[in-house]
């Protein structure tokens, strides 16, 4: 029986979701605040978390940030609950690592579909992590931007040109490597190990879980007071970057 944690300060909404999930034979945990939700998550390690964005004291963004700092909890599928009026803030949440969102009010079928998709993807990712889809020599010296990396995806060896790597994002003990041909490979290599290999003449870390190739930056837009959005040429979803990291990026781009 899959275990789902609901973090929602409005009791009618929380109870309604609980009743729906129990019809589908899910085991349900309830929390009326972000702090209580984090406590339950640590104690029970649910299979999926549904969390409201707007809550007093600790909002859904902060809940997700704290989950991301916990090695055990960071890989739990996370779905935001959001009102239509909050849609403009949703991109920020997705960039923090949320897997999906449900807009209130919602249909029961939409809720079930979102949960089933995320649970299924997480199960596939778990099985995939048992046998890496791609491996790479971790003893490689620093590379030049025009060099190639030799990787093995499944049983198929291939060379990947470093210049063609658009960005790299953390995925548990693995990393997702996005190429400019819209292809993605999973490699058992940490971001720290990538930083030791990739040339700093083209790559920069813009988040604790993201490295980008700044030669592929298309534009930068203001987001919040102290944050910005970085758009890469072949990736639709922009990355949120703080003012501190933006200063470092600007030095790479213009100096």
N, C-alpha and C positions, 0 to 999 in steps of 0.2 A: 504494500500500500504506500503510494507516494505521499510525502509530507509537505504541506504548503503553509507558509507563514503569511498572514495578512497583517499589514501595518496600516491602520486607518483610524483616525481620531473620531470620526463620525460613526457612532454605534449602529444606526440603521443601515448604513452602507456596509459596514463590517459584517454585521449579522446576515445581511442579504447575500453577500458573497460566500460566507461560511455555509449557509443553507444550500446554495447552488453546488458548491464543491462537494459537500457530503452526499448529495444525490449521486454524484459520479464516483463515490467511494474513495475520495481523497481524505487523508487524515489532516485536520486543520488546526493550526495554532493561531491565536488572536493576540494582537497588541494594539493598545490605544495610543501609543506614542512611539517616537523613534527610539528613545532610550530603552523602553520595554522590548521593542522589536529586536534591538541588537542583543539584549540579554537572552531572549528566547532563541535567537539564531545561534549564539555561542553554545547554549545548553543542548539544543536539539538538532542543529545542523540540518535544516530543511532541504528538500529537493528543489524548491522554487520559492521565491519571495515576491509578493505583490505589495506594493507600497504607494501610498498617497504622496503627492508632491508637497502640497501646502498643509503643513501641520505646525502647531505652536512649539516653541522651544527648539525642536530639532526637525528640520524639514527633510523631505525624501532625498534631496541631493546630499545632505550631510550623512544620512544613513548609508547611502551607497559609497561615499568616500571612505567611511570607516570600515565598511565591509571589504573594500578593495585593499585595505591595509592588513587584513587578516588572511594569511596564506590558506587557511582551511575554508574560509567563507567566500573568498574572492571569486571563485568559479561557479557559485550558485546562480542559476538563471534569475534575472531580476526584471520585473515588469512594473512600470510606473502606472499609477492611476492619475489621470489628469482631466480637469474640466476644459471645455473648449476654449475658454478665455485664457488658458495657460499654454496654449499650443505654441506661442512664440518663444516660450522658455524651454520647450521640449528638446530642442537640438542640444542645448547645454547638457541636459541629462543623458542624452544618447552618447555624447562625447565622453561623459564620465564612465561609460561602460554599461549602461542599461541595455537590456536585450530587446525590449519591446515596450509598448505603452497601450493602455486602454482608455478611451475617452469616455468620461461620464456625461450623461447616462449611456449605458451600453446594453447590448443584447446578450443573453446567456450564451448563445452560440458563439459570439465573438470572444467571450471570456474563455470558453472551453477550447476554442481553436488556438488562441494565443498560448494557453498553457500547454496544450498537447504538442504544439510545434517546438516550443522551447525545451520541454522535457526530452523530446525525441532528439533534438540537436545536441543537447548536453550529453545524452547517453552515447551518441555516435562519437562525440569528441572524447569522451572518457575511454571508449574502446580504442579510438585512434591513438590516444596517448600511450596505451600499452605497447603499441608497435609504431614507432615514429614513421610519419609519411616521408620525411626527408631528414637526412643527416649531413653533417658537414665537419670537416676536420677542424677541431678547436685549437690546434697548435699553429695555425697559419699566422704568418707575420702580417704587418700592416700592408694593405693593398693600395694599388694605384687605381684611380677612377676608371681607367680604360682596361683594367684587368678583368679576368673572369673568375668566378667561384665555381668549383665543382660540387654539385649536390646530387643526391640520389633521392628521387621522389618515387616511393614505392620500390619497385625493382628497376626503375628506369633512370640511368645516369644521364646527367645533362650539365652543360655549362651555362651559367647565368652571368651576364655582363654586369659589373657593379654599377655602371652608369644607369642601367635599366631598372634598378631598384628604386621605387618611389618612396616607400616607407616601410617600417618594421614596427609591429605592435606586439606587446607581451601577451602570451597565452599560456598561463600556468608556468611550467618549466620549459615551454616551447615558445617560439615566436612565429607570427604570421608575417611572411615576406610578400609584399605586393609589388608586382612588376608593371612596367608601363604598357604591357599588352593586356592588362586587366586580369592577368593570371595571378594566383596566390599559391605559395608553397608553405608548408609547415616544417620548421627546422628546430631540432633540439639544440638550441643555443640561446643563452640569456642575452638581454640587451647589453649588459656589461661586457660580455664576450664579443658582441657585435661591435661595440665602441672600440675595442682593442684591434679590430680587423679593418673596419671601414675608414677610409681617408677623411680626415676632418676638413679637407678642402671642399667637400661636397655634402657631408652628413652632419646633422646636429640633433641633439636630443631636445625635444620641446615639451616633454611631459615625462613623468617617471615611467610610463609604459609605452612611449612612442619616440621613434627616431625617424626623421624625414630626410630626404635628399633635397636640399634647398635649391638645387638647380631645376627642380620640377615645380617650384612654387609658382602658382599662377597669379595669386593676389592675396592681400591681407586686408580684412575688414574689421572695424571696431565692433565689439560685441557688448560687453558690459563695461563698467567704469574702468576696471583694471584688467580686462581680458579682451582677446581678439580672436578672430577666426582665420585660420590659414587654409587656403584652397590649393590643392595640388592638381596638376593638369588632367590626370586620368582617374581621379577618385572623386566621386560625387559628394560624399560626406566630408565636410570640412573638419578641421581639428581645432579645438579650443586651446589657446595658448595664453599664459599669463604675461603681464607687462615685463616681468623680469626676464622670461625666456625670449620675449619678442626683442628685447634690447640686444641679446646675444645673436639672434637671427639677423637683425638689421646689420650688425657688424660683419656678418658673413656675406650678406647680400650686397652691401654698398661700400665696404672698405677692403 
